[in-house]
Amino acid sequence: MIKIDSPIYKSLISLGLSEKETGVYLALLELGTRTVSPIARSANINRTTVYDILSYLAAKGLVSISGKEPLQEYVAESPDKILDFLKADIEKKQKELKQAEEIVPQLKSMHNVSDRPKVRFYEGTEGVEQVYEDTLTSHETIRAYANVNEMHAALPDYFPKYYKRRTNKGIHIRAIVPSNEAGKERAGKDKEEARESALVPEDKVYFSPEINIYDNKVMIASWKEKLGIIIESKEIADAMKTIYELAWAESKHLEKENSLVL
């Protein structure tokens, strides 16, 4: 019987077998085809326990079972089967790793850690809609950088309803918008949609992702990446609000200059 401190015994354990599975498997390799009783004696393990261990080894493809009780016999498969077992285990772990990678961002978004910014990621068209839905929880005027052209091209059926719902909730918005045709058309409806727009020259100031700042949150909607992000942090939101106020003042100045040129 191979000793438990032997290199081969330790190697089998490092490959994923338990101590008892290793003992039974090595005993069976030496014994050949046997019933449970001699296997239990050789492995020095309780006979009832050995039944369970042999079932586990059979499930891993390392042992074959033939006959019926009380004459049921067991034989170790070729050691080559260990490679098959390991390959199957690797494939299983890779699949589990992929599943974990998919859900970890969602789990992180749920992770409540005090005094630490929370970052939530949303993918695809539905994900982008979700971040806009969150803006409807705002308790203050939303500060926004928006490109109406790209917004409406990405979600043409969503925004008309969104504007109405935001207005009905009494949530106002200030928006810095490129002065293109779509931006001007939307700004023409500012009063009815509870909005104040600053139209900036498109050739000087053009941005693609929309950014909304409200309460203690910063929302980013990327149309090109089909990705929505919400950063929840009072410190970050306050800093972004300060930057926005500077941008707003300059945008109104650019808007005035542009209107005088026209």
N, C-alpha and C positions, 0 to 999 in steps of 0.2 A: 504493500500500500504506500502510495506517495505521501510524504510528510507535509504537514500544513505550512511548514516554513520553507518548502522547496520553491525554487524559482518558477516552475511550471504551475504550481498551485497558486502562487501570488499573481502570476500573469493572467490566469483564467478569471480571477476575481477582478483584476483591473479591467478586463474586457467586458465585465457586466454580469458575471455569474455571482450568485451569493455563495457564502462559505459552504452551506449544505449542498447546494446544487453542484458546486465544484467537487466536493467529496464523493457524492453519488456518481457523478459523471466519470471521474477518474477510476472509481471502483468498478464501474461497468465496463470501462475500456479494458481493464485487466481481466475481468471475469469472463467476458464474452456473453452469450445468451444465458440469462438467469431469471429465476422468479424473485419476488421481493425479499424473501427471508435471507438468502445469502448476500444479497446486495446490502441489506440493512446491517448485517453483521460486519461485512467488510468495511463499510463506511462508518460503522459505530454510531448509527443513528436509529432512533426509534422506528419500528416497522411501519406504524401508522403514518408517521411523518414522511417516510420514504415514498409512500404511494403518491402523496401530494407533490413531492419534489420531482418524481418521475413524470407526472402529468405536466409540470412546468417545463421540464426539459424536452418532452415530446412536443409541446406547443412551440418551442423554439427550434424544432427540427433537429435536435441533437440525439434523440432517442426514438426508437421504434417499439411499438407494442404489438404483440401477437397473442392469439388464444384468448380464453376466457377464464375468469377466476373459478376455482382456486389455482388453476394451472397457467394463468397469464404469465407470459414471459417478456422480458425486456432485453434489448440489445442496443449498444451505442452505435449511432450512425458514424460514417467516416468523419474523421476530424476536419475534412474539407468543409463540412457543413457549418463549422464555426465561422468561416468566411461569409457564407450565405446569411447566417444569423446576424453578423456584424453589418453587412451591407444593408439588410432590411432595417436594422436598427438605425443606421445612418440616414436612410431615406425617410424613416419615420421622424427622426429628430429634425431633418431639414424641413419637412412639412410643418412640424410643430413650430419651428423657428419662423417660417414664413407667416403662419397664422399669428404668432406673437407680434411680429413686426407690423402686421396690419392693425392689430387692436391696441398696441401700446400708445399711439397718439391719442386715441379716444380715452384710454385709461388716464393718461397724463392730464387731459382736459378736465377729468373728474377729480383729480388729485388736489385735495384741499390742504395747502400748506400756508400757514399764516405768515404774513410779512414777506411774501414772495410772489412775484408776478405770475398770473395764470395765463397760459397761452393755449388757445384752442385752434385746431386746424380743421377745415372743412374742404372736401374735394368735390369737383364736378359741379354741374349746374345747380343741383339741389343744395350742395354745400354753400355756394355763393348766395343762394336765396336765404339760407339759414342765417348767415351773418347779417343780412338786411332785416330779417325778422327780429333780430336782437336789438336793432336800433329803435324799434317800436316800443322798447321798454324804457327809453330815455326819459329822465325827469327834468331835462334842461334843453335849451336850444342846441341842436346838433351843429357842429362846425364841420364843413365838408369841403374836400377837393374832389370835383366830379367831372367826368367827361361824358356828357349826355350822349354823344354819338355812339360810343362803345357800350354804354349801359343799355341803350335801347336795342342795339344790334344783338347783344348777348341774350337779353331777356325781354323781348318785345311785348309779351303779354303780361309780364309781371308788374312792371313799373306803373302803368296807369292805375292799377288797383292799389299798389303800394302808396302812391301819392295821396290817394283819397283816404286810405286808412290812417296814414300819418296825420293828415289834416284833421280828420274826425277825432283823433286822440288828443288834438291840441298841441302836438309836438312841432315846434318851429324849427327851421333850418336856415343856416347861412351857408352859401355855396360859392366857392371860387371855381369858375367854369370857363373853359376856352371859348372864345367868341366866334364859334362856327354857327352854321345855320341851325343845327339842332339845339345848341346852347341858347341862342337868341330866342328861338321859339319857346323853349321851356321858361326862360326868364320872363317872357311875356305873360306867363300864367303865375307869376310869383305871388300875387295877392291872394288868388283863390286857392293856392296850394301852400299857404303859410311859409313862404320862402323869401329870402332876400339874396339876390345874386350879385356877384361881382364878375363881370365879363372881361377876361384878359385876352390880349391879342394871341391868337393861336400860333403865330409864327415866332413869338417870343417865349410864351409859356405853354408847354404842352405836357400833359401827364396822362398816363394810362390807368394805373390802378386807382380806384376810388379809395379815399381815406375819410372816415368819419370819426370824429372825436366827441364823446358824450359821457357824462357822469365820470366814472373812473375807468373808461374803456377807450381803446383805439381799435377801430375796425378797418381792415384792409381787404378790398375785393379786387383780385387780379383777374381781368377778363382773358388775358392771353394764357395764363397758367391754369385757368379754371380753379382758382384756389381762394378760399376765404380764411382770414385769420382774425381772431379777436384777442387782443392783449388786455388783460385786466390788471391795472396797477394805477393807484392814485398818483404816485410820483411821475410815472411816464405820461399819464393822461394830462396832468397839470403842465408838464414841460411842453407837450404837444399843443396845448391850448395857448400857451404863451407864444410859441412859434407861429401858430395860426393867426393870432392877433396882429403880429408884425406883417405876415403875408397878406392879411385882409386889408390892412392900411395901404400897402403898396399896390394891391390889386385894384382898389378903388381909385388910386392915383393913376394907374395905367388905363383904367376904364375911362376916366375923365379925359386924359390926354388923347386916347383913341377916338373918342366922340368929337373932340375939337378938330382933329385931323379930318374926320369924315364930314 
